[in-house]
Amino acid sequence: MEVKRRINGRGRRIAPAPAARRGRGNRTQGVKYDVAMRLLLVEDDPGVLRFVLKGLREQAYAVDTAVTGYDALYQAEINIYDLIILDVMIPGCDGFQVCKQIRSTGSRVPILMLTALDGVEDRIAGLDVGADDYLTKPFAFRELLARLRALLRRSGELRPPDIIVADLVVDTAGQTVTRGGRHIALTNKEYALVEFLARNAGRVVGRAAIAEHVWDETFDPFSNLIEVYVNRLRRKIDADSKVPLLHTRRGAGYLFGPAGENARANDSVERNEQRPTKRKLIPANKKNHA
């Protein structure tokens, strides 16, 4: 897809995304992950944008934003999203044109349209160009969340609200985590990470896949933020438990769930490497003097 982004009234060609990033079937190392957490929010009203963005991030979604149709097309081209929330009345090309062009690339990403146009013909126009659902303004945020959940369920297999891995239970509706009946207090980002890992239990998940689903476009791929959060989760989830669930596969990523001796050995090696080495102090009276 070729997109022109308008800057100071002029068009600038945007290079298409690399082939490895295009299409949901070409995710990291060809592995298709089934969790859906990264959204694109396209809205030009600053008040609505702030309100919806804040609410979605409080629900542990990773959210990128765009305020014009050209920005939306550019973001949809270079990133892989699990759902797009698209306002109709946006500058540049409107939401109908954006939706039509996204569908022309063969993308099946769910699209929820937001608009103040509540006429029947407007709703039909949105659905006909490829939108999956249509929500008119003003709307209750709870209804928006319910429609998002319905679209995300529709885009994959029907999943139960509870994810169970060994004695750990992730309640996706209440966004709570327990292990062996013990409640585990987590931040929003920690919860998003553990839900992603739990949905992919038994698979090795790489850093790129975690960044793609759990963080937004502001994530720095050269930082150690993922390792920091993984270590936090490991301390919280595996504390006081005989069977660790969060394992490191050196050079590959992370494995969530009960594992064999090899995985536990890798975890032990990593923990030992992360411990600071103790410096041996030499008493002053034993130092050699010239």
LINMO-V124415 format. One record per backbone hydrogen bond with DSSP energy under -0.5 kcal/mol. CO is the residue of the C=O (numbers start at 1). NH is the residue of the N-H. If there is no record, write none. Layout:
BEGIN
co=<CO,CO>
nh=<NH,NH>
END
This chain:
BEGIN
co=<1,3,3,4,5,7,10,12,13,14,18,18,19,23,24,27,28,30,31,35,37,37,38,38,39,40,40,41,41,42,44,45,46,47,48,49,50,51,52,53,54,55,56,56,57,61,62,64,66,67,68,69,70,71,72,73,74,75,79,82,83,84,84,85,85,86,88,88,91,94,95,96,97,98,99,100,101,102,102,103,110,111,111,111,112,113,114,115,116,119,120,121,122,123,124,125,126,127,133,135,140,140,141,142,143,144,145,146,147,148,149,150,151,153,161,162,163,163,165,167,168,169,169,170,170,171,171,176,177,178,179,181,182,183,184,187,188,189,190,191,192,193,194,195,196,198,200,203,203,204,205,206,207,208,209,210,210,211,216,219,220,224,225,226,227,228,229,230,231,232,233,234,238,242,245,245,247,248,249,249,253,254,255,255,256,260,261,262,263,264,265,266,267,268,269,270,271,279,281,283,284>
nh=<3,5,14,6,12,10,7,5,15,3,21,22,22,26,27,30,31,32,33,37,39,62,82,83,64,42,85,43,66,87,46,49,50,51,52,53,54,55,56,57,58,59,59,61,60,63,39,41,43,91,72,73,74,75,76,77,78,79,81,110,40,86,112,42,87,114,90,95,69,98,99,100,101,102,103,104,105,105,107,106,84,113,132,133,86,135,88,137,118,123,124,125,126,127,128,129,131,130,113,115,143,144,145,146,147,148,149,150,151,152,153,154,155,156,172,164,165,170,168,180,165,171,178,163,172,175,176,171,184,169,182,183,179,185,177,191,192,193,194,195,196,197,198,199,200,201,203,205,256,206,254,210,211,212,213,214,215,215,219,221,223,228,229,230,231,232,233,234,235,236,237,238,241,244,247,257,255,250,252,253,249,205,247,257,202,264,265,266,267,268,269,270,271,272,273,274,275,281,283,286,287>
END
